[in-house]
Amino acid sequence: MSKFLTASIGRKFLMSVTGLFLMLFIVVHLTVNLLLIFDDSGDLFNVAANFMATNPAVKIMEPILGLGFMIHIIWSFIISWENYKARPVKYNKQDLSNASSWSSRNMLILGALVLVFLIIHIYDFYWKIKITGSDLLPNVVINGEEMHNTYLLVSTHFKESLVFSLLYVLGGVLLGLHVVHGFWSSFQTLGINNKIWMSRLQWVARVYAILVAVGFSVIPLYFVIKF
C-alpha cells in the first residue's frame, strides 16, 4: 500500500479521491450558503449553520475534511513539481492551447489562488465562529433554541465592503475554473476514460463549474445590490 501511494499513479489516485470528496463538500457548503439570500431575517441560514455546527456526524467529518484539504494541497504541489522536473526543455516552447484547456494548464496556479481565498475565508468566518468570537455573533433564539446569529456576521461583511464582496466573487470564479478540469480528470484517473463517458463527464464538469462560480458569486452580489 505504501509503495502504491508513493508511486505516481498512487498519488494521482489520492488526488482524485480527495478532489471528488472536496467537490461534494463544495455542493453542501454552497447549498447552505445560498440560504443567505432566501430569508432576509436570517433565521433560515442560522438554523442551517447551527445544525452544521452541532450535528455529531458533521463534527466527525470536520477533521476528515481538513485532512482531505491538506492531502489534496500537498499532493498537488508534489505532483506538479515532479511533472516540472520531468518536462523536457523544449516542452515549454510548444503551443498547447489547442491540445488542452487553459484551466488544465494552470491548475497549480488556480489551486494556489483558491488556497489564498480559502485562508481568507477561514479567517473571516470559521475562525471567528469557532475560536475568537465576534461582536457580530450575538446569540439569538429561533424555535426555542439558542444559537449564534451567524447571518449577521456574514451579511454585515458583504453589506459594508464592496471590495470584500468582489473578493468573494473572484474566489467563486477561481474555484469554478479550478474544478472544471478537476472534476472530469478525477474520474479519468479512476479509470473512466473512454470517449463516450469522458465527453459526458466534461459536459457535467462545465455545468458543475458554472453552478459553483455563479452560486458563490451571487451571494455577495445579492447583499451589494439589495442593501
HELIX and SHEET records of a PDB file:
HELIX    1   1 SER A    2  THR A    6  1                                   5    
HELIX    2   2 SER A    8  ASN A   33  1                                  26    
HELIX    3   3 LEU A   34  ILE A   37  5                                   4    
HELIX    4   4 ASP A   43  THR A   54  1                                  12    
HELIX    5   5 PRO A   56  ALA A   86  1                                  31    
HELIX    6   6 VAL A   89  LYS A   93  5                                   5    
HELIX    7   7 TRP A  102  ARG A  105  1                                   4    
HELIX    8   8 MET A  107  HIS A  121  1                                  15    
HELIX    9   9 ILE A  122  TYR A  126  3                                   5    
HELIX   10  10 TRP A  127  TRP A  127  1                                   1    
HELIX   11  11 LYS A  128  THR A  132  3                                   5    
HELIX   12  12 THR A  150  GLU A  160  1                                  11    
HELIX   13  13 LEU A  162  THR A  189  1                                  28    
HELIX   14  14 LYS A  195  LYS A  226  1                                  32    
SHEET    1   A 2 ASN A 139  ILE A 142  0                                        
SHEET    2   A 2 GLU A 145  HIS A 148 -1                                        
END                                                                             
